[in-house]
Amino acid sequence: MTTTNETTRPDHAWIADITMTELERNPYAAYERLRREAPLAYVPVLGSYVASTAEICREIATSPDFEAVITPAGGRTFGHPAIIGVNGDIHRDLRGMVEPQLQPVEVDRWVDDLVRPIARRYVEAFETDGHADIVSQFAEPVSVRSLGDLLGLADISSDTLRRWFGQLSRSFTNASMTEDGEFANPDGFIEGDVARAEIQAAVDPLIDHWIAEPAETAISHWLHDGMPPGRTRDRQYIYPTIYVYLLGAMQEPGHGIASTLVGLFSEPDQLEAVVDDPTLIPRAISEGMRWTSPIWSATARISTAPVCIAGVDLPAGTPVILSYGSANHDTGVYEAPTRFDMRRPPLPHLAFGAGNHACAGIYYANHVMRIALEELFEAIPNLERDSSTDVEFWGWGFRGPTSLPVTWEV
């Protein structure tokens, strides 16, 4: 079967000029053109085919002809077996390991008691100041502290968790490839290696303790649940999934909170409606996650058989990056998708993925974001964006505001 390489067509030669800097700073223009001209195309800087429309992303994510594969940079960062890049029995075991604590009935039992005091504590630290950076002082700390405590890392500071998250994120998105299929910036993985070494040094003693004395922490459950009496999962088997959590599961709620706020600030009447009626917060979050998807383009699939998708013939073994952030701006699905509008008709989005590798923490993440925004608006209902600076977003694999200065009258 002959593979159609989209960059070989004269009218698609522009795809070879897409740069990593462009994707990290503002991927929307390139992906808008991809959706219009080449919705499934080989993008040389990524060394992979890219799916950019909602229809193709969903088709590949749910197709029996594809299975999960981790991106090269993701595999280099997390190692094997990371839950986002495995299949078959290993995937079933890892999903069975993490999902019991994330079932709605279980999350409802503890999420408010876990997250609300954390959110309240961070708000109280700045609510009398009249100004704050919501990303660094609230959204990211609430996200990392909530997940850190859930995992059992209560003694590790929020600053350390945020630093690990940043190091792993930059390593995971160090995705630029050469024409020879090598990493263009191999030194870009060093800080991820440093983070992993620090994580193991901090978590190994906890694992030693939980092996002997199981506790009500997520990692302790991962060690013991579903195992024969007297046996636990090997720590090296679960570490790649711990890294996944310390990046993706910490990043998604934090940047979802911040992006939702940026969107609300762009529509003052909608912000006022949410502040006046907190029951609207989940609608605002859903739109915020569509508008700027935190996990923008970080997952991939690989074909298990020759397949034709959107007129492109893909041999078996062809990886395809699923650009969910692009899919959520598909004009074939959403009217005026670049505008934040929580009043648009409720349509399903792909911020949490699709298929059997959809995010296991959807319910948990939505509640973290809801509780955080409830506490923020309750304490500071007159919140305003500091208009003296622009809001800058960053990231192609993971995307969110780098900072969000706000002010209010005390």
C-alpha positions as CSV (number, residue, x, y, z in Angstrom):
1,M,0.0,0.0,0.0
2,T,1.4,3.4,-0.9
3,T,1.3,6.0,1.9
4,T,0.2,9.5,0.9
5,N,2.7,11.8,2.6
6,E,0.8,15.1,2.7
7,T,4.1,17.2,2.6
8,T,5.0,15.7,-0.8
9,R,2.1,17.6,-2.5
10,P,3.1,21.0,-3.8
11,D,0.1,22.7,-2.3
12,H,1.0,21.3,1.1
13,A,4.7,22.1,1.1
14,W,4.0,24.7,3.8
15,I,3.6,21.9,6.4
16,A,7.3,21.4,6.3
17,D,7.8,25.0,7.5
18,I,5.8,24.5,10.7
19,T,8.2,25.0,13.7
20,M,8.1,23.9,17.3
21,T,8.3,27.5,18.5
22,E,5.2,28.3,16.4
23,L,3.3,25.4,17.9
24,E,4.3,26.2,21.5
25,R,3.5,29.9,21.3
26,N,0.3,29.7,19.2
27,P,-0.6,26.5,17.4
28,Y,-4.1,27.7,16.3
29,A,-3.2,29.3,12.9
30,A,-1.2,26.2,11.8
31,Y,-3.9,23.8,12.9
32,E,-6.7,25.9,11.4
33,R,-5.0,25.5,8.0
34,L,-4.4,21.8,8.7
35,R,-8.1,21.3,9.4
36,R,-9.0,23.1,6.2
37,E,-6.4,21.7,3.8
38,A,-4.8,18.5,5.3
39,P,-6.8,17.2,8.3
40,L,-4.6,14.1,8.5
41,A,-1.0,15.1,7.5
42,Y,2.6,14.2,8.2
43,V,4.2,17.1,10.1
44,P,8.0,16.8,9.9
45,V,8.9,18.8,13.0
46,L,6.8,16.3,15.0
47,G,8.0,13.3,13.1
48,S,4.4,12.0,13.0
49,Y,1.1,12.2,11.3
50,V,-1.3,14.6,13.0
51,A,-5.1,14.4,13.2
52,S,-6.6,17.9,13.5
53,T,-10.4,17.6,13.1
54,A,-12.9,16.4,15.6
55,E,-14.2,13.7,13.3
56,I,-10.8,12.2,12.5
57,C,-9.6,12.4,16.1
58,R,-12.7,10.6,17.4
59,E,-12.5,8.1,14.6
60,I,-8.9,7.1,15.3
61,A,-9.4,7.2,19.1
62,T,-12.2,4.7,18.9
63,S,-11.1,2.6,15.9
64,P,-10.2,-1.1,16.4
65,D,-7.5,-0.5,13.8
66,F,-5.5,1.7,16.2
67,E,-4.1,1.2,19.7
68,A,-2.4,3.6,22.1
69,V,1.2,4.6,21.7
70,I,3.2,7.2,23.6
71,T,4.9,9.9,21.6
72,P,8.7,9.6,21.4
73,A,9.3,12.5,23.8
74,G,6.7,11.1,26.1
75,G,8.3,7.7,26.2
76,R,11.7,9.2,26.8
77,T,10.2,11.2,29.7
78,F,8.0,8.6,31.4
79,G,9.5,5.2,30.5
80,H,7.5,2.0,30.2
81,P,4.8,1.1,31.0
82,A,3.1,4.5,31.2
83,I,-0.7,4.1,31.4
84,I,-1.2,6.5,28.4
85,G,0.9,4.4,26.0
86,V,0.1,0.7,26.7
87,N,-2.5,-1.7,25.5
88,G,-3.9,-5.2,26.2
89,D,-3.4,-6.8,29.6
90,I,-1.0,-4.2,30.9
91,H,-3.5,-1.4,30.0
92,R,-6.3,-3.3,31.7
93,D,-4.2,-3.8,34.8
94,L,-3.1,-0.2,35.0
95,R,-6.6,1.2,34.4
96,G,-8.0,-1.3,37.0
97,M,-5.3,0.0,39.3
98,V,-6.1,3.7,39.1
99,E,-9.9,3.7,38.4
100,P,-11.4,2.5,41.7
101,Q,-10.4,5.7,43.5
102,L,-11.7,7.8,40.6
103,Q,-15.2,6.4,40.3
104,P,-17.9,9.1,40.8
105,V,-19.3,7.4,43.9
106,E,-15.8,7.2,45.4
107,V,-14.8,10.8,44.4
108,D,-18.1,12.2,45.9
109,R,-17.2,10.6,49.2
110,W,-14.0,12.6,49.7
111,V,-13.4,15.3,47.1
112,D,-15.0,18.2,48.9
113,D,-13.2,17.5,52.2
114,L,-9.9,17.2,50.2
115,V,-10.1,20.1,47.8
116,R,-12.1,22.8,49.5
117,P,-9.8,23.4,52.5
118,I,-6.8,23.6,50.1
119,A,-8.5,26.1,47.8
120,R,-9.7,28.2,50.8
121,R,-6.2,28.2,52.3
122,Y,-4.6,29.5,49.1
123,V,-7.3,32.2,48.6
124,E,-6.8,33.3,52.2
125,A,-3.1,33.8,51.6
126,F,-3.8,36.7,49.1
127,E,-7.4,37.8,49.4
128,T,-6.5,41.0,51.3
129,D,-3.7,42.0,48.9
130,G,-5.9,43.3,46.1
131,H,-3.8,41.6,43.4
132,A,-2.4,38.1,42.6
133,D,-1.2,35.9,39.8
134,I,-3.9,33.3,39.7
135,V,-1.7,30.7,37.9
136,S,1.2,30.6,40.3
137,Q,-0.7,31.6,43.5
138,F,-3.9,29.6,43.1
139,A,-4.7,27.5,40.1
140,E,-1.5,25.4,39.9
141,P,-1.0,25.1,43.7
142,V,-4.6,24.0,44.3
143,S,-4.2,21.4,41.5
144,V,-0.9,20.0,42.6
145,R,-1.7,20.0,46.3
146,S,-5.0,18.3,45.8
147,L,-3.5,15.5,43.7
148,G,-0.3,15.3,45.8
149,D,-2.4,14.7,49.0
150,L,-4.6,12.1,47.1
151,L,-1.5,10.2,45.9
152,G,0.0,10.2,49.5
153,L,2.6,12.9,49.0
154,A,1.3,15.2,51.7
155,D,4.8,15.9,53.0
156,I,6.2,17.1,49.7
157,S,5.8,20.8,49.3
158,S,3.5,22.3,46.7
159,D,6.5,24.3,45.3
160,T,8.4,21.0,44.7
161,L,5.3,19.4,43.1
162,R,5.0,22.4,40.8
163,R,8.6,22.2,39.9
164,W,8.5,18.5,39.1
165,F,5.4,19.1,37.0
166,G,7.1,21.9,35.0
167,Q,10.3,19.8,34.5
168,L,8.3,16.8,33.3
169,S,6.1,19.0,31.1
170,R,9.0,20.6,29.3
171,S,10.6,17.2,28.8
172,F,7.4,15.6,27.5
173,T,6.9,18.4,25.0
174,N,10.5,18.4,23.8
175,A,9.1,16.8,20.7
176,S,11.0,18.4,17.8
177,M,12.6,15.7,15.5
178,T,15.3,15.8,12.9
179,E,14.9,14.5,9.4
180,D,16.7,11.4,10.6
181,G,14.1,10.7,13.2
182,E,16.3,11.8,16.1
183,F,15.5,14.2,18.9
184,A,16.5,17.7,17.8
185,N,17.3,18.8,21.4
186,P,18.4,15.7,23.4
187,D,19.5,18.0,26.2
188,G,15.9,19.0,26.7
189,F,15.3,15.8,28.5
190,I,17.8,16.4,31.3
191,E,15.5,18.3,33.6
192,G,12.9,15.5,33.3
193,D,15.6,13.0,34.2
194,V,16.5,15.1,37.2
195,A,12.8,15.3,38.3
196,R,12.3,11.5,38.0
197,A,15.4,10.9,40.1
198,E,14.1,13.3,42.8
199,I,10.6,11.7,42.7
200,Q,12.0,8.2,43.2
201,A,14.2,9.4,46.1
202,A,11.2,11.0,47.8
203,V,8.6,8.2,47.0
204,D,10.7,5.1,47.5
205,P,10.6,5.4,51.4
206,L,6.9,5.9,51.2
207,I,6.5,2.8,49.1
208,D,8.6,0.9,51.5
209,H,6.2,1.9,54.3
210,W,3.0,1.3,52.3
211,I,4.2,-2.2,51.3
212,A,4.4,-3.1,55.0
213,E,1.5,-1.0,56.2
214,P,-1.1,-0.2,53.5
215,A,-2.7,3.2,53.8
216,E,-5.6,5.2,52.3
217,T,-3.5,6.8,49.6
218,A,-3.8,6.3,45.9
219,I,-0.2,5.0,45.5
220,S,-0.7,2.5,48.3
221,H,-3.9,1.2,46.6
222,W,-1.9,0.9,43.4
223,L,0.6,-1.3,45.1
224,H,-2.0,-3.6,46.7
225,D,-5.3,-3.6,44.9
226,G,-6.0,-6.6,42.8
227,M,-2.9,-8.4,43.9
228,P,-2.7,-11.8,45.6
229,P,-2.3,-11.8,49.4
230,G,1.2,-10.9,50.4
231,R,2.2,-9.5,47.0
232,T,2.4,-6.0,45.6
233,R,3.0,-4.5,42.2
234,D,6.6,-3.7,41.5
235,R,7.5,-0.1,42.1
236,Q,9.3,0.2,38.8
237,Y,6.1,-1.0,37.1
238,I,4.0,1.8,38.6
239,Y,6.5,4.7,38.5
240,P,5.8,5.6,34.8
241,T,2.1,6.0,35.8
242,I,3.1,8.1,38.8
243,Y,5.0,10.4,36.4
244,V,2.0,10.6,34.2
245,Y,-0.1,11.7,37.2
246,L,2.5,14.2,38.4
247,L,2.3,15.8,34.9
248,G,-1.0,15.3,33.2
249,A,-3.3,14.9,36.3
250,M,-1.7,17.9,38.0
251,Q,-1.7,20.0,34.9
252,E,-5.2,19.6,33.7
253,P,-7.2,21.0,36.6
254,G,-4.7,23.8,37.2
255,H,-4.6,25.1,33.6
256,G,-8.3,24.4,33.2
257,I,-9.1,26.7,36.1
258,A,-6.8,29.5,34.7
259,S,-8.1,29.1,31.1
260,T,-11.7,29.2,32.2
261,L,-11.0,32.4,34.1
262,V,-9.3,34.0,31.0
263,G,-12.3,33.0,29.0
264,L,-14.7,34.5,31.5
265,F,-12.7,37.7,31.7
266,S,-13.2,38.0,27.9
267,E,-17.0,37.9,28.3
268,P,-17.8,40.2,31.3
269,D,-21.5,39.4,31.3
270,Q,-20.8,35.7,31.5
271,L,-18.4,36.3,34.4
272,E,-21.0,38.3,36.2
273,A,-23.6,35.5,35.7
274,V,-21.2,32.9,37.1
275,V,-20.3,35.0,40.1
276,D,-24.0,35.6,40.8
277,D,-25.0,32.0,40.3
278,P,-22.2,29.5,41.2
279,T,-24.3,26.6,39.7
280,L,-23.2,27.9,36.3
281,I,-19.5,27.2,37.1
282,P,-19.6,23.6,35.6
283,R,-20.9,25.1,32.3
284,A,-18.1,27.7,32.3
285,I,-15.5,25.0,33.0
286,S,-16.8,22.8,30.2
287,E,-16.5,25.7,27.8
288,G,-13.1,26.7,29.2
289,M,-11.8,23.1,28.6
290,R,-13.0,23.3,25.0
291,W,-11.8,26.8,24.4
292,T,-8.2,26.0,25.6
293,S,-7.8,22.3,26.1
294,P,-5.1,21.7,28.8
295,I,-4.0,18.4,27.2
296,W,-3.9,20.1,23.8
297,S,-2.0,17.5,21.6
298,A,-0.2,15.0,24.0
299,T,-1.8,11.7,23.0
300,A,-1.2,9.4,20.1
301,R,-2.4,6.2,18.5
302,I,-0.6,3.7,16.2
303,S,-2.3,1.7,13.4
304,T,-2.3,-2.0,13.9
305,A,-3.3,-2.8,10.3
306,P,-3.2,-1.0,6.9
307,V,-6.0,1.6,7.1
308,C,-7.3,4.5,5.0
309,I,-8.4,7.5,7.1
310,A,-9.7,10.7,5.5
311,G,-8.3,9.6,2.1
312,V,-4.8,9.0,3.5
313,D,-3.4,5.4,3.3
314,L,-1.6,4.5,6.5
315,P,0.5,1.3,6.7
316,A,0.4,-0.8,9.9
317,G,2.6,0.7,12.5
318,T,2.0,4.4,11.6
319,P,1.7,6.7,14.7
320,V,-0.8,9.5,14.6
321,I,-0.9,12.4,17.1
322,L,-4.4,13.3,18.2
323,S,-4.6,17.1,18.5
324,Y,-7.7,17.4,20.7
325,G,-7.1,21.2,21.2
326,S,-7.4,21.6,17.4
327,A,-10.5,19.3,17.3
328,N,-12.2,21.5,19.9
329,H,-11.8,24.5,17.5
330,D,-13.3,22.6,14.6
331,T,-15.7,25.0,12.8
332,G,-17.5,21.9,11.5
333,V,-18.7,21.3,15.1
334,Y,-18.6,24.6,16.9
335,E,-19.8,28.0,15.7
336,A,-17.1,30.8,16.3
337,P,-14.9,28.3,18.2
338,T,-12.2,30.9,19.0
339,R,-14.7,32.8,21.2
340,F,-15.3,31.7,24.8
341,D,-19.1,31.3,25.1
342,M,-20.5,29.2,27.9
343,R,-24.0,29.8,26.5
344,R,-23.3,27.8,23.3
345,P,-25.4,24.6,22.9
346,P,-23.9,21.8,25.0
347,L,-21.9,19.7,22.6
348,P,-19.4,17.0,23.5
349,H,-15.7,18.1,23.4
350,L,-12.5,16.1,23.3
351,A,-10.6,17.8,26.1
352,F,-10.5,14.6,28.1
353,G,-9.9,12.4,25.0
354,A,-12.0,9.5,23.7
355,G,-12.0,5.8,23.5
356,N,-10.6,3.4,26.0
357,H,-7.7,5.7,26.7
358,A,-9.9,8.7,27.6
359,C,-8.8,10.4,30.8
360,A,-9.6,8.3,33.9
361,G,-9.8,11.3,36.1
362,I,-12.6,13.3,34.2
363,Y,-14.9,13.3,37.2
364,Y,-12.2,14.2,39.7
365,A,-10.7,17.0,37.6
366,N,-14.0,18.6,37.0
367,H,-14.7,18.7,40.7
368,V,-11.3,20.1,41.6
369,M,-11.9,23.0,39.1
370,R,-15.5,23.6,40.3
371,I,-14.5,23.7,44.0
372,A,-11.6,26.0,43.3
373,L,-13.7,28.5,41.4
374,E,-16.4,28.4,44.0
375,E,-14.0,29.3,46.7
376,L,-12.3,32.0,44.6
377,F,-15.6,33.7,43.6
378,E,-17.0,33.4,47.1
379,A,-14.0,35.2,48.6
380,I,-13.3,37.7,45.7
381,P,-16.5,38.3,43.7
382,N,-15.1,41.5,42.2
383,L,-12.2,39.8,40.5
384,E,-10.8,41.6,37.4
385,R,-8.0,40.8,35.0
386,D,-5.1,43.1,35.2
387,S,-5.4,44.7,31.8
388,S,-1.9,46.3,32.0
389,T,-0.4,43.0,30.7
390,D,-1.5,40.6,28.1
391,V,-2.2,36.9,29.0
392,E,0.3,34.6,27.3
393,F,-0.5,31.0,26.7
394,W,2.2,28.4,26.1
395,G,2.4,24.8,25.0
396,W,1.6,22.5,22.2
397,G,1.3,19.2,24.0
398,F,-0.1,20.8,27.2
399,R,-1.4,24.3,27.0
400,G,-2.5,27.0,29.5
401,P,-1.7,30.6,30.6
402,T,1.8,31.1,31.9
403,S,0.4,33.7,34.3
404,L,-2.8,35.5,35.0
405,P,-2.4,38.8,36.9
406,V,-5.7,39.9,38.5
407,T,-6.8,42.8,40.7
408,W,-9.8,43.6,43.0
409,E,-10.8,46.3,45.4
410,V,-10.2,45.2,49.0
